Amino acid sequence: MASFKHSISLSSSTDRDGLIGRASGEVHVIVGPMFAGKTTALLRRIKSEGNNGRNVAIIKSSKDTRYAINSIVTHDGAKFPCWALPDLSSFRKKYGDEAYEKLDVIGIDEAQFFEDLYDFCCKAADHDGKTVVVAGLDGDYLRRSFGSVLDIIPLADTVTKLTARCELCGKRAFFTLRKTEETKTELIGGADVYMPVCRQHHVNGQVVMEAARSVLESHKLKSDSFLEAAAPVV
């Protein structure tokens, strides 16, 4: 009886679905507090890829209009054109299918504002063969998970956590402290609203902010009571 050996060899250019010629994608994540240089690191990577002959594009959230609408701008003024979008799922259609097919590297800035970040990175890297470089805050001003940034860590080839310098003592800053009384998670702002701080000053700063809010609320209640008592009877 004849013996037959059947084998299938999948090369690096053949994916699980049998598609030939599709290179494997990558996901690289850059996180850290505000003023840690995340956008600068993203721009450096994107420019390097472009200088090496790869087709690149950058996306940012249309919510962020602090410095420019159709550009990402670092805190020290470096600038690069980008696509400002409300979500990532609309990128391919707006960029164009043919242009998207030729695209090698996609940068995403302020990634915490994109709710569809996980799905986009999965498709772009796993199925479309793109290198995706993501930059964003890993935590909000209360050190809670911010958006979907931490959700893509399991997808990532590399994760880089940058630090800033504590504005109060000069030590390494891993966290962001909000200077205002606003409590909503999404509050876009710069040095007028946020500052990078070390662990000690984040904890102390939160205590101070909570105390200040309590005092202000107490003054407001007393003021309202006084106005009610002083109101003329009609």
trRosetta pair geometry for C-beta under 8 A, 3 or more apart (Angstrom, degrees):
i j d omega theta_ij theta_ji phi_ij phi_ji
10 14 4.8 -132 -157 88 76 113
10 15 7.8 49 -171 -145 124 5
10 16 7.8 18 -145 -90 159 44
11 14 5.1 84 50 10 72 102
12 23 7.7 17 139 -135 95 62
12 24 6.5 -73 -177 -17 91 115
13 20 6.3 38 130 -165 98 60
13 21 5.6 15 174 -91 113 24
13 22 6.8 133 -170 48 63 42
13 23 6.7 -30 -115 -85 75 55
14 18 6.6 -12 -172 -142 100 35
14 19 7.0 163 -148 74 55 42
14 20 5.6 -16 -98 -102 84 61
15 18 7.3 -59 73 8 64 17
15 19 5.1 1 38 49 105 93
15 22 5.6 -32 -20 73 119 122
15 24 7.9 143 -90 -88 98 74
15 127 7.8 114 170 -124 170 50
19 22 5.0 23 115 1 115 130
22 128 7.8 -118 -158 -164 118 20
22 129 4.8 -152 -179 -49 82 134
23 129 4.5 101 68 -162 67 127
24 129 6.4 -122 -135 -127 2 79
25 124 6.4 161 -160 127 161 63
25 125 3.3 -165 111 -154 129 55
25 126 6.4 -81 45 -37 122 22
25 127 8.0 -15 0 37 135 31
25 128 6.6 50 -60 76 141 64
25 129 4.8 -176 -56 -153 88 22
25 130 4.9 18 -125 55 124 40
25 131 6.1 -168 -160 -70 73 41
25 132 7.0 34 171 -7 119 90
26 125 6.1 -132 48 -138 12 114
26 131 4.5 6 52 -122 100 80
26 132 7.0 -166 92 30 56 62
26 157 4.8 -30 -158 -8 93 147
27 121 5.3 59 -113 -173 132 117
27 125 4.9 -57 -48 -67 93 161
27 131 7.9 -173 -72 -159 30 50
27 132 5.0 -8 -112 66 71 102
27 134 6.9 6 -170 -3 89 115
27 152 6.5 -125 169 168 144 112
27 155 4.9 16 52 126 162 97
27 156 4.8 -104 105 -110 102 52
27 157 5.8 144 59 0 57 83
28 45 7.3 -152 93 -161 146 162
28 131 7.3 13 1 -180 106 92
28 132 7.2 179 28 92 66 54
28 133 4.8 -13 68 -114 106 71
28 134 7.0 173 87 24 51 71
28 156 6.6 93 -114 -155 23 96
28 157 5.9 -41 -76 59 70 98
28 158 4.9 5 -128 58 86 98
28 159 7.9 -174 -163 -77 53 35
28 160 7.6 18 176 0 93 105
29 134 4.9 -17 -112 69 67 106
29 135 8.0 155 -164 -83 48 36
29 149 7.3 128 -157 -173 122 85
29 152 6.3 158 -83 101 132 107
29 153 6.5 -85 35 -98 167 60
29 156 4.6 -60 -3 -109 113 143
29 158 7.1 -167 33 97 66 57
29 159 4.7 -8 68 -115 108 73
29 160 7.1 178 94 27 57 65
30 38 5.2 151 127 -147 111 84
30 41 5.1 -180 -148 96 155 132
30 42 6.1 -148 44 -63 148 85
30 133 7.1 23 -5 177 110 87
30 134 6.8 -179 27 92 70 53
30 135 4.4 -15 71 -105 111 78
30 136 7.7 116 81 16 68 49
30 160 5.0 -13 -112 67 70 104
30 162 6.6 23 -175 -14 92 113
31 38 7.0 5 -134 -111 15 129
31 135 7.7 177 -76 -152 39 48
31 136 6.4 -22 -107 76 76 60
31 137 6.9 74 -154 -163 84 16
31 138 3.9 53 -175 -43 138 109
31 149 6.3 119 -101 161 118 133
31 159 7.1 -7 11 -171 109 92
31 160 7.3 161 27 85 63 53
31 161 5.3 -25 76 -108 90 71
31 162 7.3 -178 90 22 37 77
32 36 3.5 -105 128 87 134 165
32 37 7.6 0 75 50 152 65
32 38 5.5 -173 47 -64 104 106
32 137 7.6 -77 77 -117 36 52
32 138 7.1 54 -36 4 18 104
32 161 5.5 133 -76 -170 82 60
32 162 3.6 -63 -46 65 158 78
32 163 6.1 -137 -146 -71 121 30
32 164 7.0 133 156 -28 117 83
32 174 7.5 -104 -149 -145 73 53
33 36 5.3 115 60 -38 64 119
33 137 7.1 39 -129 -129 32 92
33 139 7.7 -30 -92 59 74 96
33 163 7.3 34 25 -140 101 49
33 164 5.5 -89 76 7 108 116
33 173 5.8 -84 53 131 149 97
33 174 6.1 131 -25 157 119 24
33 175 5.4 106 -88 165 136 6
33 176 4.3 170 -157 -52 100 83
33 196 4.8 124 111 -121 133 95
33 197 7.9 -143 -172 32 166 53
34 137 7.0 -12 -57 -92 72 116
34 164 7.1 -10 92 -35 45 153
34 176 4.7 77 10 -112 98 125
34 194 4.8 51 52 123 159 142
34 195 7.8 -114 80 -135 117 7
34 196 5.9 -148 75 -66 71 88
35 75 6.1 7 -113 -13 74 168
35 164 4.5 64 99 -121 89 146
35 173 7.8 14 81 83 106 140
35 191 7.6 70 -72 -85 131 89
35 194 7.7 -175 -14 111 108 107
35 195 7.6 -11 11 -150 146 43
35 196 4.8 -118 63 -26 116 123
36 162 4.0 136 151 111 117 107
36 163 5.7 -126 -133 160 113 6
36 164 4.3 -100 -84 -51 66 85
36 173 7.5 -140 -84 86 94 95
36 196 6.7 133 -59 -106 79 145
37 40 4.3 -52 -164 45 81 122
37 41 5.7 87 133 -27 88 94
37 74 7.7 20 -136 -152 58 123
37 162 5.6 -127 62 174 90 153
37 164 7.5 155 -6 -92 81 77
38 41 5.8 -56 -150 36 29 110
38 42 6.4 30 151 -19 64 106
38 109 7.8 136 122 -141 100 81
38 135 4.3 145 161 -172 101 111
38 136 7.0 175 164 -29 153 13
38 137 7.9 -129 -11 -63 167 52
38 162 5.9 -166 -73 37 71 139
39 42 5.4 -52 -147 37 35 115
39 43 6.2 36 154 -19 66 105
39 72 5.9 -157 -156 161 120 118
39 73 7.7 22 149 94 152 25
39 74 4.8 -177 97 -99 116 78
39 75 7.7 129 48 -12 126 74
39 78 8.0 169 122 75 103 107
39 109 5.6 47 -113 -139 92 123
39 135 6.0 147 -83 125 45 153
40 43 5.8 -54 -147 37 29 110
40 44 6.3 34 153 -23 63 106
40 74 4.8 64 -69 -121 83 145
40 76 7.4 32 -82 30 126 111
40 78 6.5 94 -111 44 81 142
41 44 5.6 -51 -147 33 31 115
41 45 6.6 30 155 -17 63 105
41 135 6.7 154 74 -106 97 129
41 160 7.1 -140 166 100 156 143
41 162 6.5 -159 -23 -59 148 144
42 45 5.9 -59 -153 37 30 109
42 46 6.2 25 154 -16 67 110
42 58 7.5 103 147 -127 117 122
42 72 7.7 -45 94 126 128 158
42 107 5.3 116 179 -161 107 123
42 109 5.8 164 98 -89 167 91
42 133 5.9 152 -137 130 81 117
42 135 4.1 -82 -57 -27 130 143
43 46 5.7 -57 -142 40 31 109
43 47 6.0 29 161 -17 68 109
43 72 7.1 -159 -73 95 107 120
43 74 6.7 -85 0 -48 145 118
43 78 6.0 153 109 127 170 130
43 80 5.4 174 -126 -14 107 143
43 107 7.8 84 -81 -167 41 165
44 47 6.1 -56 -144 39 25 108
44 48 6.3 27 155 -21 61 109
45 48 5.7 -57 -149 35 28 113
45 49 6.4 28 155 -18 64 106
45 107 7.2 146 85 -98 105 118
45 133 5.2 176 106 -140 143 164
46 49 5.8 -54 -149 36 31 111
46 50 6.4 31 152 -18 64 107
46 56 5.1 134 -165 179 87 145
46 58 6.0 -2 -123 -67 163 111
46 80 6.9 103 90 173 139 164
46 105 6.5 175 -125 123 69 129
46 107 4.6 -41 -77 -44 127 143
46 133 6.7 -146 -63 56 83 145
47 50 5.5 -55 -147 38 33 113
47 51 6.2 34 154 -20 66 106
47 80 7.5 -122 -63 -101 98 138
48 51 5.7 -54 -146 36 30 111
48 52 6.5 23 154 -14 62 109
49 52 5.8 -64 -153 40 31 109
49 54 4.5 -59 169 62 88 128
49 56 5.3 118 96 -75 115 127
49 104 6.9 -164 171 100 120 117
49 105 4.5 13 149 -1 160 166
49 131 7.3 -162 -122 81 148 140
50 53 7.9 105 179 -23 32 9
50 54 6.4 -93 -88 66 32 73
50 55 7.9 44 -112 -129 73 17
50 56 4.7 -79 -70 13 94 133
50 105 7.9 -114 -54 53 68 132
54 104 3.9 -100 -170 75 102 151
54 105 5.4 66 131 -8 129 112
54 131 8.0 -2 172 35 153 130
55 102 5.4 51 18 134 170 85
55 103 5.0 -116 109 -121 115 43
55 104 4.9 122 50 6 72 91
55 105 7.2 169 88 26 48 74
56 103 7.5 101 -107 -155 14 84
56 104 6.7 -44 -70 63 58 89
56 105 4.5 -18 -109 71 83 104
56 106 7.6 173 -156 -81 60 29
56 107 6.9 30 -176 -11 103 103
57 82 7.7 113 176 -137 67 60
57 83 6.6 19 172 -6 110 116
57 95 6.7 21 -151 -121 172 136
57 103 5.9 -38 4 -136 117 128
57 105 7.5 164 27 91 57 61
57 106 5.7 -14 69 -116 88 69
57 107 7.2 -159 100 28 41 77
58 72 5.9 -85 138 -1 142 130
58 80 6.1 65 21 116 154 118
58 81 7.5 144 48 100 109 48
58 82 4.0 -65 96 -113 100 100
58 83 7.1 170 92 20 50 73
58 106 7.6 145 -98 -169 32 52
58 107 4.0 -22 -110 70 82 110
58 108 7.5 179 -159 -74 64 25
58 109 6.4 28 -180 -13 110 107
59 82 6.3 156 -103 -179 15 103
59 83 4.9 -30 -108 69 71 98
59 84 7.9 149 -162 -90 59 22
59 85 5.8 -30 -159 23 107 117
59 88 6.5 95 132 -114 160 82
59 91 5.8 -50 -92 -104 143 132
59 106 6.7 8 -1 -177 108 99
59 107 7.0 175 24 89 63 57
59 108 5.2 -13 66 -109 98 70
59 109 7.3 -175 89 23 47 72
60 64 5.9 -79 157 58 116 123
60 72 5.2 149 -50 -81 141 102
60 82 5.0 55 0 128 101 148
60 83 7.4 159 25 78 62 48
60 84 5.6 -25 74 -105 87 68
60 85 7.8 138 73 26 38 69
60 108 7.6 145 -87 -163 44 49
60 109 4.4 -23 -97 66 96 103
60 110 5.5 59 -154 34 89 110
61 64 5.2 86 75 2 92 98
61 84 7.2 11 116 -156 21 73
61 85 7.2 -71 -124 71 35 55
61 86 7.4 51 -157 -125 72 30
61 109 7.9 -119 4 92 74 72
61 110 5.1 -93 15 101 108 120
61 113 3.7 -6 -76 91 162 141
61 114 6.3 -147 -82 -55 103 80
62 65 7.6 16 176 -57 53 94
62 84 4.4 101 -96 155 71 93
62 85 5.7 -118 -32 101 103 5
62 86 5.1 -42 32 -66 124 61
63 86 7.7 90 -39 -120 82 65
63 110 7.9 -141 66 134 99 142
63 113 5.3 -146 37 -161 134 148
63 186 7.4 -47 170 -179 154 129
63 188 6.3 178 140 -49 97 144
64 84 7.8 -137 62 -135 78 108
64 110 5.2 131 -28 7 152 176
64 113 7.0 -156 -29 -12 103 163
64 188 5.7 -170 -107 -140 70 141
65 68 7.7 -109 -158 100 57 16
65 69 5.6 6 -130 -95 95 71
65 84 7.9 61 -86 -153 78 151
66 73 7.7 -133 89 61 92 115
66 188 6.4 -143 -54 155 108 111
66 189 7.5 140 -101 -127 128 22
66 190 6.2 127 -163 -46 144 107
67 71 7.4 -82 106 88 100 98
67 73 3.6 -105 109 57 150 142
67 79 7.9 -144 134 -103 128 100
68 71 3.9 -4 102 52 145 99
68 72 7.7 -126 62 -66 110 9
68 73 5.4 110 10 -27 109 124
68 79 6.9 64 0 -138 154 115
69 84 5.8 -92 168 0 65 162
70 81 6.2 -2 139 -150 90 79
70 82 6.4 -175 177 62 51 61
70 83 7.6 -3 -147 -108 81 26
70 84 5.7 -108 -99 -6 52 113
71 79 5.0 10 166 -169 136 98
71 80 6.3 151 -160 73 85 32
71 81 5.4 -56 -101 -102 79 40
71 82 5.9 117 -133 16 25 89
72 79 7.3 164 83 -148 46 50
72 80 5.5 -12 55 60 90 89
72 82 4.9 59 -21 -20 92 146
72 109 4.8 97 -119 21 145 168
73 77 6.8 -26 -172 -144 100 27
73 78 7.0 161 -154 80 54 45
73 79 5.0 -9 -103 -100 82 80
74 77 6.6 -30 71 39 82 25
74 78 4.3 23 23 47 119 94
74 79 7.8 -125 13 -62 74 44
75 190 7.1 144 -119 -147 101 111
75 191 7.8 97 -149 -40 125 105
82 107 7.8 -86 -118 83 112 106
82 109 7.0 -50 -131 21 163 124
83 91 6.4 110 107 -128 152 91
83 94 6.7 134 -156 106 135 132
83 95 7.0 -61 -76 -74 158 95
85 88 6.8 115 98 -87 136 35
85 90 5.6 -173 -161 71 127 110
85 91 6.0 -97 -32 -76 171 79
85 94 7.0 -169 -97 27 122 157
86 90 7.2 43 54 20 81 141
87 90 5.6 94 74 2 87 100
87 114 6.4 119 -139 -142 52 86
87 115 7.0 -41 -119 45 101 88
87 116 5.4 54 -168 21 104 125
88 91 5.5 -23 -169 -14 55 120
88 108 7.2 -13 -101 -115 124 131
88 114 5.2 53 -28 -162 107 138
88 116 5.1 -145 44 87 99 105
88 117 6.5 109 -7 -93 146 45
88 119 7.9 163 79 77 121 86
88 120 3.8 -27 120 -80 142 158
89 92 8.0 -47 179 19 41 96
89 116 5.2 -27 -34 119 101 166
89 119 7.4 4 -78 97 102 123
89 120 6.6 -125 -68 -80 59 102
90 93 5.7 -64 -165 46 58 110
90 94 5.7 47 146 -18 87 114
91 94 6.0 -70 -147 44 27 104
91 95 5.7 18 163 -15 69 116
91 100 7.9 121 126 -106 86 121
91 106 7.8 74 154 -145 156 137
91 120 7.6 71 19 -142 130 129
92 95 5.9 -60 -137 43 25 106
92 97 6.7 44 168 -92 96 59
92 100 4.9 35 -139 -100 81 162
93 96 7.9 36 177 -71 24 27
93 97 7.9 6 -107 -52 42 77
95 99 5.3 -130 153 89 87 118
95 100 5.1 103 98 -67 122 92
95 103 7.3 -1 156 -45 147 145
96 99 4.1 66 75 19 108 109
96 100 6.3 -175 86 -16 51 87
97 100 5.6 -58 -144 36 27 114
97 101 6.5 32 157 -25 63 102
98 101 5.9 -50 -154 27 30 113
98 102 7.0 18 152 -9 61 107
99 102 5.9 -65 -156 41 35 106
99 103 6.6 51 145 -43 67 100
100 103 5.3 -42 -152 9 38 122
100 128 7.8 -54 155 -162 102 139
103 106 6.5 49 153 -62 129 91
103 130 6.4 5 111 -113 97 115
104 130 6.9 151 176 -134 25 68
104 131 6.4 10 151 23 73 102
105 130 6.9 146 -105 -172 23 84
105 131 4.6 -25 -109 72 77 104
105 132 7.8 168 -159 -83 56 27
105 133 6.7 16 -175 -4 102 108
106 124 6.1 -71 34 -169 144 149
106 130 5.4 22 1 166 109 136
106 131 7.3 166 25 85 64 52
106 132 5.1 -16 69 -111 98 73
106 133 7.3 180 90 26 47 69
107 132 7.9 155 -91 -162 25 52
107 133 4.8 -22 -110 69 73 102
107 134 7.9 171 -160 -79 50 30
107 135 7.4 6 -174 3 93 105
108 111 4.8 70 126 -90 112 100
108 114 7.0 -60 -172 5 129 151
108 117 7.3 138 152 -130 160 98
108 120 8.0 114 -81 107 150 138
108 132 6.7 12 -5 -174 112 96
108 133 7.1 176 23 88 69 51
108 134 4.8 -9 62 -115 111 69
108 135 6.9 178 90 29 60 65
108 136 7.5 -25 118 -40 96 111
109 135 5.3 -8 -118 65 59 110
109 136 7.5 146 -176 -71 34 75
110 113 5.4 11 139 8 99 117
110 135 7.4 3 -29 97 32 84
110 136 5.9 83 -162 -110 18 87
110 137 7.9 10 -140 -2 58 89
111 114 5.8 -57 -164 27 57 111
111 117 5.6 85 180 -120 99 139
111 134 4.7 36 -69 -169 158 98
111 135 6.3 149 -13 72 107 36
111 136 3.3 -101 45 -40 88 138
111 147 6.9 175 121 106 66 147
111 148 7.6 -93 148 71 94 81
111 149 5.4 111 98 -94 111 94
112 136 4.4 159 -28 180 79 123
112 137 4.8 -24 -32 52 147 89
112 146 4.4 -8 -145 130 136 105
112 147 3.5 162 -165 13 63 138
112 148 7.5 164 -135 34 45 53
112 149 5.2 -36 -86 -32 76 118
113 136 7.9 -152 4 -131 69 125
113 147 6.3 -75 -46 -94 19 147
113 186 7.2 91 -110 -126 89 122
114 117 4.4 111 96 -62 107 90
114 120 7.2 -39 152 15 137 143
114 147 6.9 69 51 -173 49 135
114 148 6.8 -74 91 39 72 116
115 147 7.2 -120 -87 -152 49 89
115 148 6.5 110 -148 -22 33 125
116 119 5.0 -52 -172 47 83 112
116 120 5.5 87 127 -29 90 103
116 148 7.8 -157 45 17 5 161
117 120 5.9 -64 -147 38 26 110
117 121 6.2 20 162 -16 65 110
117 134 7.3 85 -165 -134 117 138
117 147 6.9 72 -3 151 142 112
117 148 4.1 172 47 83 118 125
117 149 7.0 -24 117 -77 167 45
117 151 7.1 125 84 65 109 114
117 152 6.0 -90 133 -40 107 130
118 121 6.1 -61 -148 37 26 106
118 122 6.3 29 155 -22 63 108
118 148 5.3 -111 -29 174 94 134
118 151 4.8 -58 -74 120 123 124
118 152 5.5 -160 -102 -74 68 85
118 155 7.4 160 -145 -20 73 143
119 122 5.7 -54 -149 33 30 115
119 123 6.4 21 159 -12 65 108
120 123 6.2 -63 -150 40 28 103
120 124 5.9 20 160 -15 67 115
120 132 7.9 145 126 -129 90 153
121 124 5.9 -57 -135 42 27 108
121 125 5.8 5 173 1 66 115
121 132 5.3 -160 -128 93 82 163
121 134 6.9 -27 -92 -53 130 136
121 152 5.2 56 45 -132 164 130
121 155 5.5 109 124 118 126 158
122 125 6.8 -75 -144 47 14 92
122 126 5.3 -18 180 12 59 127
122 127 7.7 37 137 -1 67 102
122 155 6.5 -107 -81 -117 68 142
123 126 6.6 -58 -110 51 16 93
123 127 5.2 -39 -157 40 56 119
123 128 6.1 45 146 -10 71 109
124 127 7.6 14 -26 53 6 78
124 128 5.1 -48 -144 50 39 124
124 130 4.2 -53 172 53 91 127
124 132 5.1 88 102 -60 134 127
125 128 7.4 7 -21 53 12 80
125 129 7.7 46 -158 -118 32 9
125 130 6.0 -86 -81 68 47 72
125 131 7.4 60 -109 -110 89 26
125 132 5.4 -87 -58 7 104 114
125 155 6.9 128 56 170 148 114
134 149 7.2 171 147 -133 126 82
134 152 6.5 42 41 92 170 152
136 146 7.5 -152 150 97 106 113
136 147 6.9 -71 162 62 144 138
136 149 4.6 -145 91 -97 126 131
137 140 6.9 83 133 -83 136 44
137 146 4.9 -9 104 71 105 153
137 147 7.7 100 70 21 88 113
137 149 6.7 -170 81 -8 46 162
137 176 7.0 -37 -136 -5 127 146
138 145 7.4 -55 167 -129 64 59
138 146 6.6 125 140 33 17 101
138 149 5.4 -131 -107 108 53 133
138 150 5.9 85 -155 -66 86 92
138 161 7.3 -30 -10 -117 148 101
139 142 7.8 -123 168 76 99 47
139 143 4.7 3 172 -144 143 43
139 144 6.2 132 -154 58 85 25
139 145 6.6 -56 -106 -92 65 25
139 146 5.6 133 -153 -15 13 106
139 175 7.0 -44 84 -127 132 78
139 176 7.4 175 92 25 88 99
140 143 7.2 -95 64 -23 58 12
140 144 5.2 -14 37 57 105 82
140 145 7.8 15 -5 88 91 19
140 146 4.4 138 -51 -85 79 108
140 176 7.5 -89 171 67 30 118
140 185 5.3 -65 -124 -151 156 88
141 176 5.4 -83 -103 103 65 94
141 177 6.4 85 -156 -143 94 23
141 178 3.9 10 -148 -25 158 107
141 194 7.1 -129 -96 -115 112 103
142 206 7.5 91 -120 -114 70 131
143 175 5.9 -35 -82 -129 104 119
143 202 7.1 77 -47 163 123 143
144 185 7.9 -78 73 -119 121 116
145 149 7.6 -166 -169 55 81 87
145 150 5.0 -78 -138 18 111 140
146 149 6.2 15 79 19 80 121
146 150 8.0 108 44 -12 55 100
146 185 7.1 171 -127 -180 85 114
148 151 4.4 -47 -169 30 77 127
148 152 6.6 70 139 -24 90 95
149 152 6.6 -67 -166 29 33 102
150 153 5.6 -17 -166 -15 52 117
151 154 7.8 -50 171 22 44 97
152 155 4.8 -52 -166 38 71 118
152 156 6.2 88 136 -48 81 95
153 156 5.5 -47 -151 8 36 122
153 159 5.9 21 -135 -88 87 143
156 159 5.1 80 115 -60 155 89
161 174 7.8 19 160 -138 120 95
163 172 4.6 5 156 -170 149 99
163 173 5.9 147 -178 64 86 51
163 174 5.7 -42 -118 -82 99 62
164 172 7.8 127 72 -166 37 53
164 173 4.2 -34 74 66 85 116
164 196 3.5 -38 80 -178 140 173
165 170 5.9 -14 178 -150 106 48
165 171 7.5 155 -157 80 63 21
165 172 7.0 -58 -109 -110 49 34
165 173 5.8 45 121 0 6 109
165 196 6.7 90 62 91 36 129
166 169 4.9 -1 101 50 131 77
166 170 6.0 -43 64 16 88 11
166 171 4.7 17 12 56 130 70
166 172 7.0 38 -23 80 94 15
166 173 4.3 151 -70 -71 61 100
166 196 6.3 -119 -102 117 37 81
166 197 5.0 55 -136 -144 89 42
166 198 4.1 -35 -76 -22 142 89
166 201 5.9 120 -163 32 125 141
167 173 7.3 36 -13 -76 67 152
167 195 4.2 -59 12 178 152 122
167 196 6.0 123 -25 61 93 65
167 197 6.4 -56 29 -80 86 72
168 195 7.8 96 -34 130 86 136
168 197 6.1 24 11 -123 112 97
168 198 7.7 -111 57 20 100 92
168 201 4.6 159 51 -129 143 157
168 205 7.9 -160 -31 -66 153 117
169 198 6.3 -49 52 11 118 130
169 200 7.6 12 8 70 152 121
169 201 6.3 -174 -2 -41 110 134
171 198 4.4 22 82 -71 117 143
172 198 6.4 89 77 -103 50 96
173 196 3.6 104 123 152 153 102
173 197 5.3 112 -135 59 111 7
173 198 5.5 -92 -99 -61 60 53
174 198 7.1 57 15 -135 80 45
174 199 6.7 10 43 -57 115 80
175 196 7.2 138 79 -157 42 61
175 197 5.6 -39 78 69 93 80
175 198 7.5 65 31 176 99 8
175 199 6.8 102 -1 -90 129 48
175 202 4.3 11 88 -85 148 148
176 194 5.3 -12 -174 -166 106 121
176 195 7.5 151 -156 76 62 29
176 196 6.2 -43 -100 -100 61 56
176 197 7.4 118 -129 21 14 84
177 194 6.8 143 75 -157 45 65
177 195 5.4 -23 62 64 96 80
177 196 7.6 128 15 -135 83 8
177 197 4.6 32 -16 0 121 133
177 201 7.1 -77 -42 127 150 91
177 202 5.6 -154 -72 -116 104 69
177 205 4.6 -12 -141 120 143 159
177 206 7.5 -128 -130 -55 99 71
177 209 8.0 -174 -173 -36 100 138
178 182 7.1 -106 169 65 139 83
178 187 7.1 63 -129 68 132 138
178 193 6.4 -25 -146 162 78 80
178 194 5.8 -38 -102 -98 54 73
178 209 7.5 76 80 -124 82 160
179 192 7.5 -123 57 152 138 39
179 193 5.9 -164 40 -168 98 29
179 194 6.7 -149 -5 -80 92 20
179 195 6.4 69 -53 -4 109 101
180 187 7.5 -133 60 156 130 155
180 189 8.0 77 -2 26 132 172
180 193 5.6 -35 -8 -139 117 79
181 209 7.6 175 -103 -169 59 96
181 212 7.5 -122 -91 110 101 108
181 213 5.8 139 -138 -99 102 96
181 216 7.1 -62 -108 60 149 161
182 187 5.2 122 112 -103 139 154
184 187 5.8 123 78 -53 90 98
187 193 6.4 -152 130 179 111 146
189 192 5.9 -102 179 70 113 86
189 193 3.0 49 110 17 149 145
189 194 6.1 142 90 -9 100 94
190 193 6.6 98 51 26 32 92
190 194 7.1 -113 160 38 18 93
191 194 7.0 -81 -112 65 28 64
191 195 6.8 56 -147 -86 68 77
197 201 4.1 -121 -170 93 118 109
197 202 4.7 154 97 -62 120 74
197 205 6.1 -69 -131 -10 178 148
198 201 5.3 78 53 21 77 98
198 202 6.9 -135 95 -12 35 91
199 202 5.7 -57 -146 32 28 112
199 203 6.5 23 160 -14 65 106
200 203 6.2 -62 -156 38 27 106
200 204 6.1 16 155 -8 66 113
201 204 5.4 -51 -132 48 38 109
201 205 5.4 47 160 -30 67 109
202 205 5.7 -54 -140 37 23 114
202 206 6.5 26 158 -21 60 103
203 206 6.1 -55 -152 31 27 109
203 207 6.8 27 151 -17 61 105
204 207 5.6 -56 -154 35 35 113
204 208 6.3 33 151 -18 68 106
205 208 5.6 -53 -147 37 33 111
205 209 6.2 33 155 -19 67 107
206 209 5.6 -53 -143 38 31 111
206 210 6.2 32 157 -19 65 106
207 210 5.9 -56 -148 37 27 110
207 211 6.4 27 153 -18 63 108
208 211 5.7 -57 -150 37 30 111
208 212 6.3 30 153 -20 65 107
209 212 5.6 -54 -147 36 31 112
209 213 6.3 33 154 -20 65 104
210 213 5.7 -51 -148 35 31 112
210 214 6.4 34 152 -21 64 105
211 214 5.7 -54 -151 34 32 113
211 215 6.5 31 152 -18 65 105
212 215 5.8 -53 -148 36 32 111
212 216 6.2 30 154 -17 66 108
213 216 5.7 -57 -146 40 30 110
213 217 6.1 30 156 -20 66 108
214 217 5.8 -55 -145 37 28 110
214 218 6.3 31 154 -21 63 107
215 218 5.7 -55 -150 35 29 113
215 219 6.4 29 153 -18 64 105
216 219 5.7 -53 -148 36 32 111
216 220 6.3 35 151 -23 64 105
217 220 5.5 -52 -148 34 33 114
217 221 6.4 34 153 -20 65 103
218 221 5.8 -53 -149 34 31 110
218 222 6.4 28 154 -15 64 107
219 222 5.8 -56 -148 39 31 110
219 223 6.1 33 153 -22 65 109
220 223 5.6 -56 -147 36 29 113
220 224 6.3 30 154 -19 65 106
221 224 5.8 -53 -147 36 29 110
221 225 6.3 30 154 -19 64 107
222 225 5.7 -55 -148 37 31 112
222 226 6.3 33 153 -21 65 106
223 226 5.7 -53 -149 34 30 112
223 227 6.4 29 154 -18 64 106
224 227 5.8 -56 -149 36 31 110
224 228 6.4 31 153 -19 65 106
225 228 5.8 -55 -149 36 31 111
225 229 6.3 28 154 -18 65 108
226 229 5.8 -57 -147 38 30 109
226 230 6.0 17 158 -11 66 114
227 230 5.9 -62 -140 44 28 104
227 231 6.5 50 153 -49 62 93
228 231 5.8 -34 -154 -2 31 118
